[in-house]
Amino acid sequence: MGAARYLQNWREFLGTYDHWRFLFAEWNKLIYLKSYLNDLSETQKEQCLHHAAKWLIHAHQQGSSDGCGTFYFHSGWTSDYPETTGYIIPTLLRYSAYQNSQWAQQAESTALKAGEWLLTIQKDDGGWPGGYVAQNRPSVVFNSGQILRGLYSLYKHTGEAKWKDAAERCILWIWDQLDQEGRFSTNDYMGAIRVYGTYVVAPILDWSVHFETQSQQWRALAQRHLNWVCTQQNQQGWFANCDNTQNKNDKPIIHTLAYTIDGMWNAGLTLNNEDFKSAALLPARVLATDFLTRGILSGRYTSNWIGTEAFIPTGGAQLAIVWESMFEATGEAIWQKAYQQMNRLLCVIARRGAREDADSLGALPGSFPLWGRYEPFGLPNWATKYFLDSLLNER
């Protein structure tokens, strides 16, 4: 986000919202963060889980159709976001099956409605549009890959062929964008070549077991991409071409770093490939060590892991999910300590300490503090999706 737009967001926030209570609460939390962490109870963590689920259901209800948008304190709700609606679906289905779920039926019905809506907006080429639906953009590889996650969970949940049929069309289109070097070189976000395509091939690998005649080819194509991504990693574990902007690609945000690590890790598990797992473990360990040392992460990291900008809770939640998986696979204490401590931090951040209504209660902000450069003054639905996933992992 450019400086001019960032300042405009500040002006809109100060001019249109009862902002002082949020500013005071954020400053107070920054100053006394350790005290907040120490005071958080298990009951409050459980409350955070249910509030997050309720907020995702509410986000769907506010949508312009049957997807989920994002809420900004200074401008209200956006139109629906197909990509993130796609990967919110498995989160809602997980919550609906949670034994202590307070809104199981609502979560399930919301997931089903969202899936039906996604089928209606699938492009003729098989992909799904980038950005918010009101922007009417063409199909984008990364965004389409995330919708595969929702279709997969719905297929497992219902057994209905329509989810599989839509997924096949999408997967075939995605592979058409992969070049001989293993890069998604056409029809990806901003026309840029990026490494977080790992988070696209991982759900395709999940789907591959349901396509017997195509499975071997899809696994080979996935490995081609993952091998290329490994060429973009330096000896310290940092990935080049990992940011979702052009001008800050030398210091990617932890949101896209986490996408890359997660995709590489899960693909490595599926393929039983030690090189891919190692490529994920190295940066995950660097970030876990930094987090456990400082008690928080930076929002961006340079090639030698120097942090800049404010913490991005979305990326924190994503990393907690990966750390939990790494603990399950390796039994190393660092991963358990990191994901549990991150979940506590995220709960403290989500509990804003100010009077709230349904548009914000339970949601995780784009940045901490709220005015950070990533999604400033916003509650991106994908942040709360990963927050809920990570909390469910502890249950």
N, C-alpha and C positions, 0 to 999 in steps of 0.2 A: 504494500500500500504506500502510495506516494505521500510526501509531507503535507501537500495541500489538502488531500482528501482526509488525512488523519486529523488535521486541524479543523476541518469542516465537521467531522464527527464530534469533536470536542464541543464546538459551538452548538451543534444540534442537541447534544446531550444536556448541556448546561441550560439551553433555552427552552426545552420541551419536556423535561422530566423533573420529578421531585428528586433531584440528584444528591442533595446534601447528605441524606441519610446513608446512601450507598458509598459516597466518598469517605464519610467518617468511618463507616464500618470497615472499608478496605484498608484505610490507613491504620486503624486500630489493630487489625489482624496482622498487617505487615510488621508492626512494632512488637506485638506480643505473640508472634507465631508459635514459639515453643510452648507457651502457656496453653494456647488453644489446643495444640497437639496432645499435651499431657492430660488435658481435661476431657478429651473425647472418649465417650463410653461405647461399649459394644451395642448397647441399645440405640444410641444415636447413629452408629454406622448402619444398623438395620433400618432405621428410619430413613437414612439417606438413600438406601437401596429402593425402598418403596416410593419415595418422593421422585426419584429419577424415573422410575417406570411410569408413574402417573404423569410426569411432565411429557414423556415421549407420546403417551396416548393423547394428551392435551395438544401437543404440537400437530398431531395428525388431524385432530378436530378443527384446528385453526387453518388447515391447508386450503389452498385455492381449489383443490379437487380432492383426491384421495391419497395424496402423498404427505410428506412432512416438510415444513419450512423451518426457518430460523427466526428467532426473535432478537431484535435490537432495541435496547432501552430508548434510543433516540428516534427510531423510525417505525417500530412495530414489527409485524410479521412479514416475511418475504413470501413469494410464491413457492410452490413445492420444489424440492430438489430430488430428482430421480435417483441419482447416484446414492445419496445417503439414505433415502427411503429404502433402497435395496438392501443395504446392510443393517438397517435398523430392524428389518423383519426377523432375522434369526434371534436378535436380542429379545424382541417381544415374545417370540415363541418360547425361548428359554425361560423368561420370567413367568409365562403362563403355566409352565410345568414345575416351577419352584414350589416346594411344599408349603411355604409360608406366604405365598403370593396373596396380595389383598385385592388384586384386580385381574385375576387369571382370565376370566371370560372376555373382558374388555381388551386385554393384551392380545389374545388369540384372534378375536374378530378384527382388530385393527391391523394385524399382520396380514390377514387374508384379504381385507379390503385394499390394502396397499399393494399387494401382489397383483390383484385383479387390475388395478389402475395401471401398473407398470406394463402389463400385457397390452393395454390399449394404446400406449404411446411408444411401443417398440417401432423403430424405424424400418422401412422397407429393406434396408441393407442388412438388418439383423441387430444393429447396435442401438444404443440409447443416447439421447442428447446430453451434451455437457452443460454444466451450470444449472441455474434455476429454470424451471419449465417455461416461465414467461419470456425468457431470453431466446427461445426457439433456435437453439444451436444445432449443428449437425452431430452425428454420432462421434463419440470420443472413446478411445480404447480403455483408458483407466476407469472412467465412469461406468462403462458397460460391464467391465469386469466385476465391479462391486455389486451390481444388480444380480450377477450370477450367484452371489452368496445368498441373496434372498430367495431366488428361485430354487436353489438347492435345498434350503431348509423347508420350503413349502412342499417340494417334491417328497422329501422324507416324511413330512408331517401328514400329507394327504394321499400320496401315491398317484396323484393325477398326472396324466401324460402331458397336459398342456404346459406344465412348468418345464419338463424335459425338452419338449419341442422348441419352446422359446429359447432355452439355453443353448441348444444345438445350433440354431441360427446365429446366435450371438457369438458363440465360440468359433464357428467357421469364419465369421467376419473378422474377429480379432486376429486369428492366425494369418489372414490375408494382409495384415498390416505389419507382420514380422519380416524383416529383411534377412538376407543370408548371413549377416554378421551377428544376428540375434537381437537386434534392436527393433523396438516398435517405432519405426521411422515415419509413419504416416498416420494421420487422423488421431494423434494424441494431443493432450492439453497444450495449447499455445503453439502447436507444431514443433515442440521441443522433444528431444530424445532424452529420456530420463530412466533412472535405475529402479524407480518404485513400481515398474511393471512386474516385479516379483510378486506384488500383492494382487496382480491380475492372474498370473499363471498358477498361483496356489489354489484358488477355487476351481480352475479348470482341471487341475490334477484331481481334486475331489470328485468332480463330475466324471472324469475319465473312466472310472470303474463301472459306470452305467452305460458306457458306449464301447462295447467289446471290440467291434471291428475297427474303431478309431483310436482306441486307448494307447497302443504302442506308438503311433505317430504323434499323438498329442504329448506324450511323455518326452519324446525326442525333441519336439519343438520347445517344450518348457525348459529342457536342459540347455538347449541352444541359447535361450534368453538368459538363463541363470549363469551360464559360463561367461557370457558377455558382461553381465553385471559384475562378476568377480574381477574382470579386468579393470573396472573403475574403482576398485578398492585399494587404498594405500596400506602400508605396513602397519599403521596404527589402527586400521579397521574402518577409517572414515571413507564414505562414498562420494565420489565426484558425480556431477550431474544428478543431484538428489533434491534440489529445491523446486518449489512450484512457482518460482518467479525467474525472470531472466537476469535481473540486476543484482540479485543476492545469491546466485548459484554457488558462490565460493564459500558460503556459510549457511547451509540448509537448515530449515527449521526441524525441531525434533519430531514434529508431526509426520513429515515425509521420511525422515530417517527411520522412524518407527515402522512406517509402512514397509520400507525396504527390508529392514531387519526381520520383521514378522513374516513377510512373504518368503524370504530366503530360508528362515528357520523351518516353517511349516512345509515348504517344498522339500527341504532336506530330509525332514522326517518321513514324508510320503515316499520319496524316492530312495530312502535309506542311503543318502549320500553324505559322507563325512565332510567333504570339502565345503558343501553348501552349509551344513550345520556350523562348521568352524567359522565360516564367513559371517554368520549371524552372531555367534557367541562372542567374537572379539569386540565389536562395537557395543554390544549389549553389556559386556563387562565394564568397558570404559565408562559408560553412562551410569551404570549401577554404582560403581565406585565413586564417581563424582557426586551422585545423589546422596549416598550414605555419608560422604565426607562433609558436604555442605548443607544437607537437609533440604535442598531444592535443586532444580536444574535450570540452566539457561534456556532461552528460547531457540537460539541458533548456535552452531558450532563450526569453527574453521577447521581446516585440514589437519591441524595439530591439536584439535580439541580444546581450543580456547573459546569460551562461551561469551555470547553477546545477547542483548535484548532480554525482555521479561519472560518469565516462565510461561509455557503454553500447556495448560492442563490436559488438553486433548492428547498431546504427545506423551504426557506423563501417564495417562490412563492406558494408552496403547502399549507403552513400555512395561507397565505393571502386568499386563496380560501376557506379554512375551516372557517376562521374568518368571511368572508363575509356571508357564509351560516348561521353561528351562529347569526350574526346580523339580518338576515332576519327572523330567527326563534324566537329570543328573544327580539330584539329591544334594547339590551344593548349597550350603547355608546362605551364601551371599544372595542368591536369587530369592529365597523365601523372605529374608530380612528386607530386601529392596521392595518387593511387591507389597508386603504388608505395610511398610512405612509409607509407601506412595499412596496406598488406599486411604490411610489416615489423613495424609496431607490433602488429598482430593476432597474428602468429606469436610474437612475444616474450610476449604475454599468454597464448597457448595453451600455450606451453612453460613450465609452472608451476614447474619446478625442484624438484619434490617427487616422491617415490615414488608411482606411480599404478597403478590396475588398469584393466580394460576399461571400467568405468562412467564413467571421466573422461578417460582418455588421448586426447588429440587434440581434445577439445571446447573450444569457446569459452565463457567464462562470461557470465552476464547482465550483470554489472557488473565494472568494474575500478577499484578493487580488488574482490575477491570479495564484500565486505560492502556494496557500494553499494545504493541503494534499489531499483533495477530488478532483479527476479528475484534477490534476494540469496541467496548460497550455492547458486545454481542453474546448471545447464548447459542452457539452453533449446535444444531441437533446431533451432529456426529460426536461432539465432546461428551454429551450425556449418554449417548449410545455406548461409547467405550467405558465410561465411568460405571454404568450399570453392568456391563460384561465383567469388568474387573471385580466388582463387589460380589457378583454371583460366583465367581471363581473361588472365593473364600468360603462359600456356603456349602 
